[in-house]
Amino acid sequence: MNLDFKRIELFAVTIYSLSSLALSIILAPLISIFLITDLETIDKILISDYRYTAQVSSAFSITLEASVIATTILLLIGIPLGYLLSKFEFRGKEIIEAIIDLPLLTPHIVAGIMILSAFGRRGIQGIFGFGGVEDSLTGIILVMMFVSLPIMVDTVKAGFNSIDIKYEYIARSLGANRFNVFKDITLPLAKNSILAGYILAWARGVSEVGALLIVAYYPKSINILIYEWFMVYGLKYAAALSAVLLSLFILIFGSIRVLAR
C-alpha cells in the first residue's frame, strides 16, 4: 500500500513537472516582453506622440475590420462545410478534408504566394482582366480567411460529430425534414463548438503576418506595423506595441472564458 502511494506521488510530481515545463515555454517569453517594455514608450506610442499614435490607431482599426469580416464570412461558409463533412459520406471526402487542412502545414510565405497566384494582378485573376488584391483590405481579408478556414471547419465539424445521432433520428422519425432537424436540433447543440471555431479562427487571422508581407503590406495591419517598427526602430518600440497587443488578447480571452464559465 505504501509502495502504491509512493508511485502515485511520483506520478503526480512527474505530471506537475512536465506541465510546468510546457507552461514555461509560453510564460517565459510572455513575462519577458512585459519586463523589457517601459511605460514611457507605451505612453509615447498610444497617447503623447501623434507620429506613433496615428499609425497604431490605423493599424488596429484595419486589423479589427479585416478580421471580423474574414471570420464572419468563414462562419457562413464553414458551418455548411463542417456539416457536410460530418453528416454525409461521399467519394473523395478524405481528399477534401486533406485540402481543407493544407493551410495548417503551408509555410506562411508560401501561402502568400499561393494567394497572389490566384488573385493577384499577375496571377490567374489578372489574366482574365480583373484587378489584383495586392495592398488592399480585400487582400488582408483573403489572407486571414485562407489561414483560418481549417480551424473554423475542423472545430465546427468536431462539434457536429459530438452530437448524439439519436436526437436527429428521433426528430426525423417524428416527421421533421432534414433542414428543420439541422435548424432546431443540430445547430443549437453545436453552438459552443461554433462559437469556439469563430474565436479561434479570428485569433488565427489576427496573428498572421508572413502571408501579409507578400500580399498586402499596405494598408498596414497591426502585425505588419510591429514588424516594420522592429526593422526601423529596433526592439524597444516593437516590444512596446507587442505588449499592448498581448494585453488586449489576454483581456479578450480572459473575458470570454469568464463569460463561458
N, C-alpha and C positions, 0 to 999 in steps of 0.2 A: 504493500500500500504506500509506504514511504517512498519507494523507488518510483512508483507511478506518479506520485505528487511531484517529485523532482523532475521527472520527464516533462510533466505539464508545465512546470515553472520554466524549464529550459526552452520549451517550445514557445511559451509566451514571450520570453526575453528575446528569442530569435525573431519572432514576428515584429515586436516593437522596434528592434534594432534595424531590421531591413526596411520597415516602414519609415522610420526616421531618416534613413539614408535616402530613400526615394523622395521624401518631402524636402530634404536639404537641397536637392538638385534644383528645385523651384525657389525655395526660400532664400538661398544664398544670393543669387542674382537679384531677387526682388528687394531684399533688405539693403543690398549694396547700392543699388541705384538711388534709393532714398537717402542713404548716408552721404553720398558724394554730391547730392543736389543741395544747393543753398537757397534759402528763402529769397534772397536778394535777386537772384536770377529768375526765379519763378515770378516775383513781382514785376520784374522788367518785361518778361515775355507775355504776361497776362494783363497787366494794369498800366504801368507807368510809361512804357516806351512804345509809341504808336508804330514804329517801324516793325516791331515784332508782333504786337497785339493784332494788327490788321491781318498779318499772314496767318496767325493761329486761328483767328475767328473765321476767316475764309476757308481754311483747310478743314476745320471741324464741321462747318456748315456743309461743305461739299461731301465729306465722308458720310455724314449722317443722312443726307438726302439720297446719295447713291446707294448706301447700304440698305436703307428702308425700302426703296423702290426695288432693288435687286431681290431682297429676301421676300418681299410680298409677291413678286412675280413667281419666284420659286415655290412659294406656298401654294399658289393657284395651280401650278402645273405639277408640283411634287406630290400632292395628295392623290390625284388620279393615277399618276405613275406608280406610286407606292402601293396603292390599292390593286392595280393591275398585277404587279409582281407578287403581291401577297395572296391574292384570291384566285388567280387564273393560271392554268397550266397550258403552255403552248410551245411549239417547236422554236428553238433559238432563244429561249428565256435566259439561259445561262450566259449566252453571248451578250445579251442586252445588259444583264447585271454587271458583267465584266466591263463593258463600255462605260456604264454609269460610274463605276469605281475608278476608272482610269485617271481622272484628275487627282486622286489621292496619291498616286505614285508618280505623277508627272512633275519634273522639276519646274519651279515657278517661271524661270526664264523661257523654258520650252513652251509652257502654257501660253505665255505672251506671244511667242512666235506663231503658235497654232491659231490664236485668235486673229492676229494680223493677216495670216494666210487666208483666212475665211472672210474677214470683214474689213480688212484694210484697203486703202486706195490702190495698192499694188497687188492685192490678193484677188480671190475669186469674185468678191463683190465689186471691186474696182473694174475688173474685166468687163462686167456687164453694165458699166456706166454709172454705178451708184457711188456716192461719196463714202469715204472710209470713216472709221471710228477713232482714228488717231487723235490724241489730245482733245478729248471731248468727254462730257459727262456720260454719254452713251457707252464710250469705251470703258470707263470705270465700272459702270453697271454690268457690262458683259463679262469683264474680268471677275467681278465678285460672284456673278451667277455661275460661271464656269467652275471656280474653285469650291463653291459652296454646295452645288447641286448634289454631289454624292452624300453629303452629311444630311441634307434635308430628306432625300428619298430613302436612304437607309434607316434613318430614325423613324420616319413615318411608317415604313414597311414593317419595322420591328414592332411598332405599336399595333398595327393591324394583325400581325402574326400572333400577338399575345392574347387576343380576344378569343374566348371560348366559342368555337364554331357552333355549339348547340343553340346559343341565343339566336343566331341568324337562321338556323334550320327551323327553330320553333316559329319564328316570325314568318318564314316562307310557308310553313305548313298551315298557318292561320290565314293565309291569303295575301300577305304583303308582297309587293313586287320587289325586284332587286334594288331599284332606286330608293324606295321607302325604307328598306332594311338598311341600306347604306346611310341614309339621312337620319333615321331615328334611332338606330342601334349602333352600327359600326363606328360612325363618326363621333358620336358622343363618348363612347367607350375608349376611343383612341385620342381624346383631346389632349391628355397630358403629354403623350408622345409627339403630337403635332406641335404643341407649344414648345417642347424641348427642341424639336427639329428647327423651329423658327429661330429660337435663341442661339443655338449652336451654329446654324448657317449664317446668321447675322454676324456673330463673333468671328467666324472664319473669313467672311468677306471683309470686315473691318481690318483684320490683321494682315491682309495681303499687301505685298509690296513688290516682289520680284516681277510678276507679270505686268504690274502697273508701270514699272520702269520702262518696259518695252512698248506698251500700248498707249498709255495716257500719263505722261509726266505732267502734263497740264490738262485741266486745272488741277492744282496741287491738292492732293488728299493729305491727311494728317501724317501718314506713314512716309509719303514722299517728302514732305516738309522736314520730318525728323532726319531722314537720310541726307537731304540737302544741307541741313544745319550741321550735321556731323562732318560732312565733307568740307564745308566752308568755315565754320566756327570751331569745330572740334567737339570733344566730349562734353564740355560744360553745358552748352546750350541744348545739345541733343539729349543729354541726360535729364535736364530740367523739363523739357517738353515730354519726354518719355515718362517721367514721374507723374506728370499731370494726367497723361493718358491712362497710365496704370491705376491711378487713384480713382479715375472715373469708372474704369472697368470693375474695380473692386467694389465700388459703391453700387453699380448696376447689378452685378451678380449676387452681391450680398443681399440686396433688397429683394431680388427675385426669389432667392432661397427662403428668406423670411416669410414672404407672401405665400410661397408654395406650402410652407410648413403650416 
